[in-house]
Amino acid sequence: MKKIIVAFTILTCTLSQAQNEIKIDLFDGLVLKSIEVSYEHFLNEESSIGISAFFNLDEGASFSYNEKTMFTPYFRHHFPSRTSWRFFGEVFVGINSGEKEIKINDAPNTYKDYTDGALGVAIGTKYVSPKGFVIDIFGGIGRNLFNSYAPSIVPRAGINIGYRL
């Protein structure tokens, strides 16, 4: 029992000393009628891991994402800079789901639900103010790997605003 308490205490102290960010994607919310929230945990000054959760609120729009939902764990490497803006590279895995329209000869259109996993890369830049306000702008692309009904390309783009804890 003592070992569990000691391990839990060390883990809690480690996480409380680390930097964490909570962000929301402003671009998705205003332009595409969807919501994406992100949490990012810094392992050190140059590396971070995070997860984003995306929910499409208006699938019938003429311009929107194909995915209904997408959960995206990611790893970022931040390049050193002397300014408040820093560049980063990202590798992500996107677990996405949605529905695809299927046309079979003269039959009425039917829809097939899919769930797939994508592997991709992105690049971006991040600004962190001295008080903890965060803006990051990024763009990238991934490829779905498993389901033939899923779109082959998965976009990853956004303008996040948030706060560093």
C-alpha positions as CSV (number, residue, x, y, z in Angstrom):
1,M,0.0,0.0,0.0
2,K,2.9,2.4,0.8
3,K,4.3,1.9,-2.7
4,I,1.1,2.8,-4.3
5,I,0.8,6.0,-2.2
6,V,4.4,7.0,-3.0
7,A,3.9,6.4,-6.7
8,F,0.7,8.4,-6.7
9,T,2.3,11.2,-4.8
10,I,5.3,11.3,-7.3
11,L,3.0,11.3,-10.3
12,T,0.8,14.1,-8.8
13,C,3.8,16.2,-8.0
14,T,5.3,15.7,-11.5
15,L,2.0,16.6,-13.3
16,S,1.4,19.7,-11.1
17,Q,4.9,21.0,-11.9
18,A,4.4,20.5,-15.7
19,Q,2.8,23.0,-18.0
20,N,-0.6,22.2,-19.4
21,E,-2.8,24.0,-21.9
22,I,-6.6,23.9,-22.5
23,K,-7.7,25.2,-25.9
24,I,-10.7,25.6,-28.1
25,D,-10.6,25.8,-31.9
26,L,-12.0,29.3,-32.8
27,F,-11.9,28.6,-36.6
28,D,-14.0,25.4,-36.4
29,G,-16.6,27.1,-34.1
30,L,-17.1,30.2,-36.2
31,V,-16.7,29.0,-39.8
32,L,-17.7,25.3,-39.8
33,K,-20.3,25.0,-37.1
34,S,-18.3,22.4,-35.2
35,I,-16.4,22.3,-31.9
36,E,-12.9,21.1,-31.1
37,V,-11.3,21.2,-27.7
38,S,-7.8,20.3,-26.9
39,Y,-5.6,19.5,-23.9
40,E,-1.8,19.6,-24.2
41,H,0.7,18.4,-21.6
42,F,4.4,19.5,-21.9
43,L,6.9,16.7,-21.2
44,N,9.8,19.2,-21.3
45,E,10.4,22.6,-23.0
46,E,10.6,21.0,-26.5
47,S,8.1,18.2,-26.4
48,S,4.4,17.8,-25.6
49,I,1.6,15.3,-25.9
50,G,-2.1,16.1,-26.3
51,I,-5.5,15.1,-27.3
52,S,-8.2,16.9,-29.3
53,A,-11.9,16.0,-29.5
54,F,-13.8,17.2,-32.5
55,F,-17.6,17.2,-32.9
56,N,-19.3,18.2,-36.2
57,L,-22.6,20.1,-35.4
58,D,-23.8,20.7,-39.0
59,E,-23.0,17.8,-41.3
60,G,-25.5,19.0,-44.0
61,A,-23.6,22.2,-44.7
62,S,-22.2,22.8,-48.2
63,F,-18.7,23.2,-46.7
64,S,-17.9,21.0,-43.7
65,Y,-15.7,18.2,-42.5
66,N,-16.8,14.7,-43.5
67,E,-16.2,13.4,-40.0
68,K,-19.0,13.5,-37.3
69,T,-16.4,13.0,-34.6
70,M,-12.7,12.7,-34.3
71,F,-10.4,12.0,-31.4
72,T,-6.8,13.0,-32.1
73,P,-3.9,12.1,-29.8
74,Y,-0.8,13.9,-30.9
75,F,2.9,14.5,-30.2
76,R,4.5,17.9,-30.9
77,H,8.1,18.9,-31.0
78,H,8.5,22.7,-30.4
79,F,11.5,24.3,-32.0
80,P,13.5,26.8,-29.8
81,S,12.9,30.5,-30.4
82,R,13.9,33.8,-28.7
83,T,10.5,35.3,-29.3
84,S,7.0,34.5,-28.0
85,W,6.1,32.7,-31.3
86,R,7.5,29.1,-31.6
87,F,7.2,26.7,-34.5
88,F,6.2,23.1,-34.0
89,G,5.9,19.9,-35.9
90,E,3.2,17.3,-35.0
91,V,2.5,13.6,-35.6
92,F,-1.0,12.6,-34.9
93,V,-3.4,9.6,-34.9
94,G,-7.0,10.5,-35.7
95,I,-9.8,8.1,-34.7
96,N,-12.7,9.4,-36.8
97,S,-16.2,8.4,-37.6
98,G,-18.9,9.6,-40.0
99,E,-21.1,8.4,-42.8
100,K,-20.5,8.0,-46.5
101,E,-23.1,8.2,-49.3
102,I,-23.2,5.1,-51.4
103,K,-24.8,4.9,-54.8
104,I,-25.8,1.5,-56.1
105,N,-27.1,1.5,-59.7
106,D,-30.5,3.2,-59.8
107,A,-31.4,2.6,-56.2
108,P,-32.0,5.5,-53.8
109,N,-28.9,6.8,-52.1
110,T,-28.0,5.0,-48.9
111,Y,-25.5,5.9,-46.2
112,K,-22.9,3.7,-44.6
113,D,-21.4,4.5,-41.2
114,Y,-17.7,4.2,-40.8
115,T,-15.0,4.4,-38.1
116,D,-11.4,4.6,-39.1
117,G,-7.9,5.5,-37.9
118,A,-5.7,8.0,-39.6
119,L,-2.0,8.7,-39.3
120,G,-0.8,12.1,-40.2
121,V,1.5,15.1,-39.8
122,A,1.0,18.8,-39.2
123,I,3.0,22.0,-38.7
124,G,2.2,25.2,-36.9
125,T,3.2,28.1,-34.7
126,K,2.3,28.9,-31.2
127,Y,2.2,32.2,-29.2
128,V,2.3,32.1,-25.4
129,S,1.9,35.4,-23.5
130,P,3.6,36.0,-20.2
131,K,0.2,35.7,-18.4
132,G,-0.6,32.3,-20.0
133,F,-2.8,33.2,-23.0
134,V,-2.2,30.8,-25.9
135,I,-2.8,31.0,-29.6
136,D,-1.8,28.3,-32.0
137,I,-2.3,28.0,-35.7
138,F,-1.6,24.7,-37.5
139,G,-2.4,22.7,-40.6
140,G,-1.8,19.2,-41.7
141,I,-3.1,16.1,-43.4
142,G,-3.6,12.5,-42.5
143,R,-4.6,9.3,-44.3
144,N,-7.3,6.9,-43.2
145,L,-5.8,3.4,-43.1
146,F,-8.5,0.7,-42.5
147,N,-12.0,1.3,-43.8
148,S,-12.8,1.4,-47.5
149,Y,-16.0,3.6,-46.8
150,A,-14.0,6.3,-45.0
151,P,-12.6,9.2,-46.9
152,S,-8.9,8.6,-47.7
153,I,-7.7,12.0,-46.6
154,V,-8.3,13.6,-43.2
155,P,-7.6,17.3,-42.7
156,R,-6.2,18.7,-39.5
157,A,-6.3,22.5,-39.3
158,G,-7.2,25.1,-36.8
159,I,-6.8,28.3,-34.9
160,N,-6.8,27.5,-31.2
161,I,-7.1,29.9,-28.3
162,G,-6.6,28.9,-24.7
163,Y,-4.8,29.2,-21.5
164,R,-1.6,27.7,-20.1
165,L,-2.1,26.4,-16.5
